[in-house]
Amino acid sequence: MDPLLPSVPTLLVLRALEDGPAHGYRITRWVDERSDGVLALKQGTLYPLLHQLEKKGLVVSQWEGLGSDRPMKVYALTDVGRQRLHQERAAWQKKSIAVGRVLTNPAEVPHGLA
């Protein structure tokens, strides 16, 4: 069976970066806002994942604000990361539909749609 949940944090991070570079806090806020607080990326999950994605060549990072009091590491998608996002998004949509079918009570589906 294909694992469902391990791919979700990766998909969320890649999607958060699709609109442009962001630092870790902005990524967590984006996910929280877009999911109306249902989904959360904790620091203990996010930063190891970002490092892993960087090693795989899916994201790149650079420090911004080095002359300021609070320099930030900003992450951006690579072309390979955009391709992976496209693949992961398609796979998730397929899984989501399948899970919906499994969870739906046949008595609740209007006649002819099951």
Summary of the structure (lengths in Angstrom):
residues: 114
radius of gyration: 17.4
end to end distance: 23.7
largest distance: 64.9
contacts: 275
relative contact order: 0.15
helix: 56%
strand: 12%
